[in-house]
Amino acid sequence: MKTSLLKNIAKWLWTAAALAFIILFAASRRHMLPRMFSMLPPGILIGAFLLIVLAKLCFVTNMWKAAAIFSINLRWGDAYCIYNLTQLAKYMPGSIWQFVGRFAVLRGRGVSMQAIRDSTLVELAWVAITALVLGSGLAAFSCRGGRPGFFPVIFGNRVFSPLILLLFASVATFFVLPAARRWMLWILKRIRFHGRGAVLILASAWVFLGISFWMIINPFASEPFPITYCIGVYCLAYLTGLLFPFAPAGLGVREAVLVAAVAGYTGAETAVILAAINRVLYFLAEMAVAAPCLAYKKGL
């Protein structure tokens, strides 16, 4: 059996398993759901949803500015539609379909393959760098009352520690390779041109996403929940989901990191449900920002 077929089977199985877990867990805790939703009034849910929408606009702007570096001249409205419509494909197992869609759209507009590749690499490099730096700083040093920070919690988890160590080992092995070092040098030379704008834009995105998650978590926290910790945790959860290729859109991986990081404040069962609510709001926000593009076909 071909390796590509095995990978696709594994990704479909992962997606099915993640969705099945969420459904079965919610069904087994159905007595909790009415009480939880009664503690999340419409104002909180709408506010959390709108903050995710603002974060998505920041990601669009990051893509637009990265494209401009390589002379891909797009109006912001065109970039908005290209980014948001192709992003919906990331929920398909394979973890590449959003990029395949973007390549197809931009090639149709006469953009060279090299320019598309280079702008996408710079865009993703800044997403990863800002998430890692901001997330590590805030998650590690924002806990109160003697609580352990993010990294002791994650590395002390019997499930996560081997997975995270395997991820770090894989990344470290990759960057030992000469081709990877050349790729990193190429990236570092180019991202400096996009640096200041990218940091401000993406820092705003991470703040919006972190506050959105904090709004959902805070009513259930056993003590005042540090908003800076929540922002940092979300950065690292998003990054971890991005680095696990078998999880479409980080499905399951992002939520598992969020649960492990906040369970000490809310309890594990509550954290699972709240992470699932956050994912539902995120998906609805992605659908909402993509909807206007269906009527604005010039962007494609």
Buried (B, 14 or more C-beta within 10 A) or exposed (E): EEEEEEBBEEBBEBBEEBEEBBEEBBEEBEEEEEEBEEEBEEEBBEBBBBBBBBBBBBBBBBBBBBBBBBEBEBEEBBBBBBBBBBBBBBBBBBBEBBBEBBBEBBEEBEBEEEBBEBBBBBBBBBBBBBBEEBBBEBBBEBBEEEBEBBBEBBEEBEEBEEBBEEBEEEEEEEEEEEEEEEBEEBBEEBBEBBEEBBBEBBBBBBBBBBBBBBBBBBBBBEEEBBBBBBBBBBBBBBBBBBBBEBBBBBBBBBBBBBBBBBBBBBEEBBBBBBBBBBBEBBBBBBEBBBEEBEEEEEBB
